[in-house]
Amino acid sequence: MHWGAHTVHLGKCNPLPVAPPYDPQSDSSVSLLPHLEAKIRQTHSLARLLTKYAEQLLEEYVRHQGDPFGLPGFSPPRLPVAGLSAPAPTHAGLPVRERLRLDAAALDALPGLLDAVRRHQAELNPSAPRLLRRLEDAARQARALGAAVDTVLAALGALGARGPGPEPAAAAAATVTNTAAGIFSAKVLGLRVCGLYGEWVSRTEGDLGQLVPGGLA
Amino acid sequence: MMDVCLWWRQPSRMVDNRRTKMSPNFRWLLSVLTLLHLIMQINSQKRGVLRDLKCTTNNLQVWDCAWKAPLGASHGTVNEVCIEDRFHSCHRLEKTNIKIPALSPGDHEVTINYLHGFESSPSKFILNEKNVSLIPDPPEILNLSADFPTSTLHLKWNDKGSAFPPHSDAVWEIKVLRKPSMELVKLMSFNTTLSGKDIVHHWNWTSDLPLECATHYVGIRRYIDCHHFSGRKEWSDWSLLKNISWTPNSETKAFPQDKVILVGSNITFCCVSQTKVLSGQIGKTFCPLIHLHGESVAIHIQNISVSENSGTNVVFTTEDNVYGTVVFAGYPPDVPQKLNCETHDLKEIICSWNPGKPTGLVGPRNTNYTLFESFSGKYVIFERFETLTNESYQLLFQMLPNQEIHNFTLTGRNPLGQAESTILVNITERVSPRTPTSLKVKDINSTVVTLSWHLPGNFAKINLLCQIEIYKDNSKQELRNVAIKGVEDSSYIVAVDKLNPYTIYTFRIRCSTETFWKWSKWSNEKQHLTVEAIPSKAPDTWREWSSDGKNLIIFWKPLPISEANGKILSYNVSCSSHEETQSLSEILDPQHKAEIQLDKNDYIISVVAKNSVGSSPPSKIASMEIPNDDLKVEQAVGTGKRILLTWHHDPNMTCDYVIKWCNSSRSEPCLMDWKKVPSNSTETVIESDQFQPGVRYNFFLYGCRNQGYQLLRSIIGYIEELAPIVAPNFTVEDTSADSILVKWEDIPVEELRGFLRGYLFYFQKGERDMPKMRSLESGHSDIKIKNITDISQKTLRIADLQGKTSYHLVLRAYTDGGLGPEKSMFVVTKENSVGLIIAILIPVAVAVMVGVVTSVLCYRKREWIKETFYPDIPNPENCKALQFQKSICEGSNALKTLEMNPCTPNNVEVLESRSIVPKIEDTEIISPVAECPEESEADPENHVVVSYCPPIIEEELANPAADEAGGTSQVVYIDIQSMYQPQAKPEEEADIEPVVVAAVAGYKPQMRLPINSAVEETAAEDDTDKTAGYRPQVNVNTWNLVSPDSPRSTDSNSEVVSFGSPCSINSRQFLIPPKDEDSPKSSGGGWSFTNFFQNKPND
């Protein structure tokens, strides 16, 4: 009974062909489904929580960068971040598993970038412990969320099909802490990283929401 | 020759002239000479003479002389130059210049002769070093580099000093030009001294505009001042310009990047852009753009303020992007303050300081401190990103063996500068030991313990000074210093003596060095109880004989802890006489008394206290009490909780004095406490926490004589007197009409609370329900006070009182502590009977006498009275009733008054006879009153009508039936007044029985009718009633009640019936109306003065 309901839900939300682990004919997958559903719910809840934390992180970050950061008319350029791209506009049109793969890849790159931002901010704002703690937490939470999404992907049987991995975290972090580019650029890049963190976490929440029974929570 | 010299010398002269102020004459002369010179030039050219021989040198070794060829000479013309020098050399050459070695000082003749057909004469010049100009070669810039982050140019060049004599002065001039306008942004010069060798020089310059913002060019020239060269010295040409330009990369376009500057300075930021820059701002403040070149712009910031931690953002916004940089405005490090170096253990030195004023810079820009020790050359670095606020910084410096003197220099550096402090210390004098630990206490005996503790540190070469704090309960702390030889990381032990046995002590310790610098912190406290010792003193003993005199009660005080030296377990009491010593059983603590049955022999009682270690010395006291016949009781008052007792010295008292005291209300033998004082004392202060104010105590002073005690003085006293808490209970013993005898009782001692000083007695008139006697002390005039200071007096007679008067009596007692409460009583004095009798008799006698006199007078003068007030025939002229004005009667028949004419005499008709015959005869007078036929018709039988002028007035009986029932003769008067008087309502009148106006026949007095309105008349009548003896009879009601047969007017306009004439003296009624309406009702039966004037019917 439970299996049947779950199968119907997945078939309704996921436009992709049903992956082998979800094959209702497969006996081995029957025992995984309740666990998978719980895992998806858990991961979705985590993503939702991190979305809220990401907003707080962004506010805290902007608050410590000085004017004109945070002023209404100030819109710094959306600098490209090595190893981490912004969610593409076409992201929503991709299959769920593909989206989750992109989410996982971004979440995999984010901790290194957030760590680099934290180190830079530790030099720039050593007297802002809350900002530094939020950055540290964000890196750890992004890592945890990425691992959780990986688990979901693995349960979906799509982990192996994960797209090209991000650049090594060290290389990405080096971009952030490149002092030759100037502190202002580092501030802007940190802002960008914090923004991307929020975007990807939010995107992950949305993508997972489509897998949660009942649709988008 | 003269021309040449003149030419050589002329410019310099001209220069000199330019340099000096020329007078007008001199100018004129100069103009003439110039003109002459020009003429000569022209002539010489015409003649083919050489011109403009000029010699220069760039190294003082070779002179380069050049001249201008004469006119007509072609290129390649050979000429010969001969120089009269040491060798008199001649040179053939085809050019117009020649380089010759520097000539020796002095004039040298130079001859230039053109050969081969050129027809000219040889030209001769006098050449001197003074005519040679020293023009050095332009300097060569070896290198020009830029430090873009600091906007600094570094210039490097070679002075080529080897070409000139050593010690020659060189002046360098450097210019910096900036594109695009090649404006000169910097020109500066400086001097050097040439050393005879080629030296490379450096020059740095920091641009106010970031070097990235524009290309900068640098050129240099020089001026060599060779002291041995007497010729002219000139600047060299400028060197070739070298430039510095920035190669833009893709990222950075705003400059300078991340610069640290001093707060308050000015700075220019630029943005190198290919697109149009829309705005430039610092923080949230937008600044005007300064165009540089192309699309590049700059903004200039003046007096920049301190930045926040993350710096101040400078942002340029272009059409498609945003470029920015960050500037950090702060301060250079402040001089480190309160630099102090000390050691805890002589192993490492701790230097601490206060950073002083904050720099505003954090992170990598924060101040780094370096602590450098100059003797050892060692240093340590303090580096921290955060800026500590209100916190001292410190660095640890590892000590070197055997180095005591240290010279520390602390240098703080940040990008804006540095500051330093120094301190020279002998570290052995800067020891602040760590806190001693592991403090232990060990007993040696009852008064000595040892303390041991551990103190880490390398103190082997110094002595320590430690301080032991000894604290004992209820006593002041004691500090003892002890010097100890220091050791290496070891424990220390000292003995502490002079302690008390069986006492709890609290120890703690701290240490320093002999060369005191600082104490360590106190160690933890250690509490210790010393061991016991035998009691050091005998108990304080006293004895009292029991009330029956058979037993002796021994009292002793427990030994204080300082004398008990342990826990007292028991007491031994013994009794000895000359014959024997009797020891009683052991009395356990805490019992502190024993009762012994003794005979009257003299005994010595001994008390010994015992603890676990031993017994105290015995305390002895004699049982004998020496009598004293001369004993007086005295009084004393103390202060606070103490009382001072004094006595005279008695040489017979050989041992001591004992003062014992007790509460006076306690039964004998009473003993609260006692105190022993030496025999040489004459006073003592008794103090006890048990003393309470307002309580009477008995104090007894005993003197010790030959081992026997004699009571010397007995004192009653108070620590503090209070006011009595009760009022004296008093009663009234006797009361008379003018005095009261009061008696009161004593107040009990417990309630008196002080020595009685007297009574205050207050009295005043007052009833019981009156408010209490208030403000007794305020001195009300009606309150009388008697102060009774004789406290033995127990009665008081209050005299001069009024009889039968209530008096309020109040009695209060007082002490020095104040007035006690009051007790009050109300007493009424007795009545004075004689006075009362007199008061009654006198008015009665006076009244009787007045009555008798009046009666006699009235009797004797009755005729006169009658004539005066009640004449038999009234005078009509005096009758106001007959004086109505005509106008009043006009218009109404009802208002017709009596008209004297043509009235016919009245008829008197007797309708009925009674046993009591009315005295109609008296009223049978002839009156000119017309007969009223209507009236007769109305009731012809029952009426006796006496009418004056009734024709126009109808009189009828209101109630004929009543008349019939009455059956009495009635005299009906015609109502005259009723025409004017508004009366009661008709309904009411109907209920009223017809009244008889006059129960007797006779003349009815005529009513006087005033002309005023009825209301006014009523008022007037009232007044008249009060003033006139004669009264018109107006009170109708009065009359109505007299007789039910009274006639009644039925005239509708006349509602009130009025009877009688005021002029008549025959009225049977009392002429003066009664005060109230009830009086007439009782007039028939009551006694009245009117009876005196009322005629008897038979008269």
HADDOCK unambig.tbl for C-alpha pairs under 7 A between the chains (distance, minus, plus):
assign (segid A and resid 64 and name CA) (segid B and resid 310 and name CA) 6.99 0.50 0.50
assign (segid A and resid 65 and name CA) (segid B and resid 310 and name CA) 5.88 0.50 0.50
assign (segid A and resid 66 and name CA) (segid B and resid 310 and name CA) 6.77 0.50 0.50
assign (segid A and resid 66 and name CA) (segid B and resid 312 and name CA) 6.75 0.50 0.50
assign (segid A and resid 66 and name CA) (segid B and resid 313 and name CA) 6.89 0.50 0.50
assign (segid A and resid 67 and name CA) (segid B and resid 283 and name CA) 4.57 0.50 0.50
assign (segid A and resid 67 and name CA) (segid B and resid 284 and name CA) 5.57 0.50 0.50
assign (segid A and resid 67 and name CA) (segid B and resid 313 and name CA) 6.56 0.50 0.50
assign (segid A and resid 68 and name CA) (segid B and resid 283 and name CA) 5.37 0.50 0.50
assign (segid A and resid 68 and name CA) (segid B and resid 284 and name CA) 5.33 0.50 0.50
assign (segid A and resid 76 and name CA) (segid B and resid 322 and name CA) 5.94 0.50 0.50
assign (segid A and resid 77 and name CA) (segid B and resid 321 and name CA) 6.23 0.50 0.50
assign (segid A and resid 77 and name CA) (segid B and resid 322 and name CA) 6.28 0.50 0.50
assign (segid A and resid 123 and name CA) (segid B and resid 363 and name CA) 4.57 0.50 0.50
assign (segid A and resid 123 and name CA) (segid B and resid 364 and name CA) 6.51 0.50 0.50
assign (segid A and resid 123 and name CA) (segid B and resid 385 and name CA) 6.84 0.50 0.50
assign (segid A and resid 124 and name CA) (segid B and resid 309 and name CA) 6.41 0.50 0.50
assign (segid A and resid 124 and name CA) (segid B and resid 310 and name CA) 4.99 0.50 0.50
assign (segid A and resid 124 and name CA) (segid B and resid 363 and name CA) 5.80 0.50 0.50
assign (segid A and resid 125 and name CA) (segid B and resid 309 and name CA) 5.72 0.50 0.50
assign (segid A and resid 125 and name CA) (segid B and resid 310 and name CA) 5.74 0.50 0.50
assign (segid A and resid 126 and name CA) (segid B and resid 363 and name CA) 6.51 0.50 0.50
assign (segid A and resid 126 and name CA) (segid B and resid 385 and name CA) 6.49 0.50 0.50
assign (segid A and resid 126 and name CA) (segid B and resid 386 and name CA) 5.60 0.50 0.50
assign (segid A and resid 127 and name CA) (segid B and resid 386 and name CA) 6.40 0.50 0.50
assign (segid A and resid 181 and name CA) (segid B and resid 251 and name CA) 6.31 0.50 0.50
assign (segid A and resid 181 and name CA) (segid B and resid 252 and name CA) 6.32 0.50 0.50
assign (segid A and resid 182 and name CA) (segid B and resid 257 and name CA) 6.13 0.50 0.50
assign (segid A and resid 182 and name CA) (segid B and resid 258 and name CA) 6.51 0.50 0.50
assign (segid A and resid 182 and name CA) (segid B and resid 325 and name CA) 6.79 0.50 0.50
assign (segid A and resid 183 and name CA) (segid B and resid 258 and name CA) 6.39 0.50 0.50
assign (segid A and resid 183 and name CA) (segid B and resid 325 and name CA) 6.82 0.50 0.50
assign (segid A and resid 183 and name CA) (segid B and resid 326 and name CA) 6.31 0.50 0.50
assign (segid A and resid 184 and name CA) (segid B and resid 324 and name CA) 5.78 0.50 0.50
assign (segid A and resid 184 and name CA) (segid B and resid 325 and name CA) 5.00 0.50 0.50
assign (segid A and resid 184 and name CA) (segid B and resid 326 and name CA) 5.70 0.50 0.50
